[in-house]
Amino acid sequence: MGWSDILSAINFNHCDHDVSSNATKLFSALPEAAESVNLGFLEFFAGSGLVGTALAPRFNLLWANDICPKKADVFRANHGSGTFHLASIASINGRELPTAFLSWASFPCQDLSLAGKSAGIHASRSGLVWEWLRVMNEMPARPPVLVAENVVGLVAWNSGSQYRQLHGAMAERGYRVGAFVLDAIRWLPQSRPRIFVVAVHKTAPLPSELLDRGPNWLHSKAVTKAAQGLDDWLWWKMPEPGPRGLSLSDIVDWNAPCLDEATAKKTLALVPEEHMRRLQKSGLKAVPGYKRTRNGRQVLELRFDGVAGCLRTPQGGSSRQFLAIRRGGGWQVRLLTVKETARLMGAPETYRLPGKYNDGYKAMGDAVAVPAVAYLAEHILWKLATAI
């Protein structure tokens, strides 16, 4: 599916005003389809397939893998089943994989999350990144470009020690490597900063236009600190995107049912007094919030900047995001719909999310924002591909 198809599929039917211009702005920075070149990529930890959606205009999906059956259902519903392999990465034999230009790994983040216990990059879940590198070792022809994606804890935790281990492992395999931050908030009304690690094999040509002499807008203080003294480090360079076109109100399904009056009253009672005062004075039509525990008490904390908080997986009630909706001079409340989570990730309106509510929410909460990947593909990956 090219981006022209995606643009034509976008249809915010439930918005109370025309957002077609905003939708166009959302995708204006993304590449057009390039059918004349058919470079292949492998996707590990493929999840619901949004990375594949973002790369599709430029690159051809040759093979994908994930261990979660429900995410596999989402992937297959949108990309077909021919390239997808449902199995543990530990069972994958690199000698059996097709030759590819790019290998992408959005490896598990649980052991690197600053909100979690930070067990580290060698723990059972985030440590699966080493299985990915093991598979790369086994391939007869290792891909010239590798991309790993994860949460900011990869570089922020313990002065970047976790990233430095991954960097060293890639460098040992003959790659030059650089990491940077892309936040979905630059394109979408969701705060979702993620670390992207892009590695290029030393035998591959590297256009000088892609490199800077030092940190730029892509490099946070944590990334800059983690990079200190590293061999084979690259300061990647991309143009800074323009202003975001969408606000939270643009993705809201205004016709979605809210909680019943009694449940809504109990839920709104969890909003701290200061937040409730701001809510009444805000003039906003929709305000997002998460349940949190503060001083031993559960509260519903809201944010008032027209941006949703980072989507999470719905493992508990506090992991699902609420919306306070202004209606009839008062406030109603409900959870984000699955369709709204997909919009917050930049998925096409036609993207299918089979299964129950939590299945769709998890598929999006664990995914990678489409426009962030597409921007990377246009400004770095495609230029590498055309140079090789």
Secondary structure as GFF3:
##gff-version 3
##sequence-region A 1 388
A	DSSP	alpha_helix	3	9	.	.	.	ID=ss1
A	DSSP	alpha_helix	20	27	.	.	.	ID=ss2
A	DSSP	beta_strand	39	44	.	.	.	ID=ss3
A	DSSP	alpha_helix	50	55	.	.	.	ID=ss4
A	DSSP	beta_strand	59	66	.	.	.	ID=ss5
A	DSSP	alpha_helix	69	79	.	.	.	ID=ss6
A	DSSP	beta_strand	84	86	.	.	.	ID=ss7
A	DSSP	three_ten_helix	89	91	.	.	.	ID=ss8
A	DSSP	three_ten_helix	94	96	.	.	.	ID=ss9
A	DSSP	beta_strand	102	105	.	.	.	ID=ss10
A	DSSP	three_ten_helix	126	128	.	.	.	ID=ss11
A	DSSP	alpha_helix	129	138	.	.	.	ID=ss12
A	DSSP	beta_strand	145	150	.	.	.	ID=ss13
A	DSSP	alpha_helix	153	156	.	.	.	ID=ss14
A	DSSP	three_ten_helix	157	160	.	.	.	ID=ss15
A	DSSP	alpha_helix	161	172	.	.	.	ID=ss16
A	DSSP	beta_strand	175	183	.	.	.	ID=ss17
A	DSSP	three_ten_helix	184	186	.	.	.	ID=ss18
A	DSSP	beta_strand	193	201	.	.	.	ID=ss19
A	DSSP	three_ten_helix	208	210	.	.	.	ID=ss20
A	DSSP	alpha_helix	221	227	.	.	.	ID=ss21
A	DSSP	three_ten_helix	248	250	.	.	.	ID=ss22
A	DSSP	alpha_helix	261	268	.	.	.	ID=ss23
A	DSSP	alpha_helix	273	281	.	.	.	ID=ss24
A	DSSP	beta_strand	286	294	.	.	.	ID=ss25
A	DSSP	beta_strand	297	302	.	.	.	ID=ss26
A	DSSP	three_ten_helix	317	319	.	.	.	ID=ss27
A	DSSP	beta_strand	322	327	.	.	.	ID=ss28
A	DSSP	beta_strand	330	335	.	.	.	ID=ss29
A	DSSP	alpha_helix	338	344	.	.	.	ID=ss30
A	DSSP	alpha_helix	357	365	.	.	.	ID=ss31
A	DSSP	alpha_helix	370	376	.	.	.	ID=ss32
A	DSSP	pi_helix	377	381	.	.	.	ID=ss33
A	DSSP	alpha_helix	382	387	.	.	.	ID=ss34
###
